[in-house]
Amino acid sequence: MMNFLFSLFSNDMGIDLGTANTLVYVKGQGIVLREPSVVAIDRETRQVWAIGAEAKRMLGRTPASIISVRPLKNGVIADFEITQEMIKHFIRKVHNRRSLLHPRVVIGIPSGITEVERRAVQESAEQAGAREVYLIEEPMAAAIGADLPISEPHANFIVDIGGGTTESAIISLGGLVVSKSMDTAGDEMDEAVLMHFRRKYNLLIGETTAEEVKMEIGSVFPLKEEKTMEVRGRDQATGLPKTVLITSEEIRQALMEPVQLIIDVIKNTLEETPAELAADLVDRGIVLAGGGSLLRGLPDLIRQETDLPVARAADPLSCVVIGTGKYLEELDRLGTKRPDFVASYRHRK
């Protein structure tokens, strides 16, 4: 009865705490927030100036006394205090202020993080005002959010390419059979684009510009109609503003190194998959999730490299947070009993 009253008056939420973006799902409302995981702080006092979309707009445009930082690196907390402030800000932003109770929070975490890193995520959410904290591994959350039949005795292959990490996992009977986590993902693609401009054009560009180039003309296969794009930056030799015209072909070459690392981790996962489950994949194939999966031609390249069917999830950007929301529903259905389909850590305050 007490759990029922708690769930009635508190807006329980699921959080995809990503390196690049944070998404929040509120029970009964769906996805209510989607903002960059960026915080602008004073360099000396560490006072927070802005969080989320407002802070990202300040990247590369702030005076020397203010810096915009990403408090998460490769899917784990790099700056505990700033992460805590960011989570607190997002919880307050979406939580119904009329509620008398603190929410239960489910947070997606990379499968490869340590127990110390798990504890850091949990404590950040507690300090931000969560009543109970549940952690769910991101490949499991992504598979749930993609509507894969993970409770069946068949192989489900999910590859979640986020901003800071790529998660590759085989799931069967509600558990992770094989799981690989690596820190090559969308951010490394942006870095590859940024380095291409430095090497070829002697041009300094910012992270935001590199991401825009990747999204506008990035691909892993030749396009039917190759594209060009004007890019502005600062000439390293003269220090003056400079504009260059780049092609989709050269960006494709720049992206191939991080993309090949992602292909390799997918193949490594396949190599460790038990034979019976590997046989399932001939028909069931691979499902891609995460923002990195939106790179043009990536499903076709993975299909070519693995000889398996490859498909993107219906909403690849939202799979993890939708999965945390479905986990919340399972918590309500099962009461105090933890859902069987996911290994999670629970802390009750």
C-alpha positions, 0 to 999 in steps of 0.5 A: 500500500505504501509503495502504491501511495509513493508511486501515486504522488511522485513523478518517477522518472527514467534517465539516459545519462549520456556523454553527449545528451541526457534524456528524461522519461516521466512515468505517465508522460513519456519523454519530457526532456532531451538536452545536451549533457553540458554545464557552463561553469566559472573557471575559478569559483566553479559556480554554475552559469548554465546547464543543457541546451543553453550551456551547449550554445556557449561552447567555444563562445565564452570569456576566459573566466567561463568554461563549458564542460561535459561532466561525463566522459565515455559514459561515466562521471568525470566530475562528480559535483558538476554531474550532481548539479546537472542531474538535480537541474534536470530532475527539478525541471521535469518534476511536478513541483506540486508533488510532496515526494521525491521520485524513484529514478532509473538510470541507464549506465554503460555495461563496462563500468566499475562498481566505484563508477556505479556508486558515483552515478547512484550517489549523484542521483541521491544527492539530486533528490531521488528517493530510490535509485535503480541502475540498468545497463544501457544495452539492456535498456536499449533492447527493451526500448527497441521492443526486442523479445529479450525474455525469449530463449533466442539471441537478441543482438543490440548495438548502441552507439552513443556519444561516449560509448558503443555497447554491443551485446547479445541478450537471451532469457532476460540476461546479457550473454555477451557484452562489450563496451568501448569508448569509441562512438559519436564523440570520436567520430567528431574528433576524427573530423576535427583532426582532418581539418587540422591536418589537411587545411591547417584549420581549427574548428570547434566540437559543435562544427565538427558534429554539424559536418558529420551530420550534414555530409558524413557517410561510410559508403559513397553517396548517390550524389556526393555533397559539399559544405562550406566550413568556417574556422581559424587558420592555425598559421595566420590566426585569421578566420578562414572558410574552406569547401569540403566534400563528403568523400574526404569526410568519409575517409576521416570517419573510417578509423573510428567506424572500423573500431566499432565494426571490430567490437561487433565482430568480437561480440559475435566471436564470443557468442555461443553457437546455438545463439549465433545461429539465431542471428542468421534470421534475427540479425543486429539492431542498431540504436543510439545517435551514432547509428544514424551515420549514413550507410552504417547499417549497410556497412555492418551488413557487408562486414558480418553477413547478417541482417541489420536494422535501426531501431524505430527511434534510435535516439530514444531507445535507452530512455524508453527502456528505463521507462518500461522498467519503471512500469515493471517496478510498479507491476511487481511491487517490491520484487525487482524485475527479472529481465535486468540486473540492477542495483537498488538503493533505498534511502 
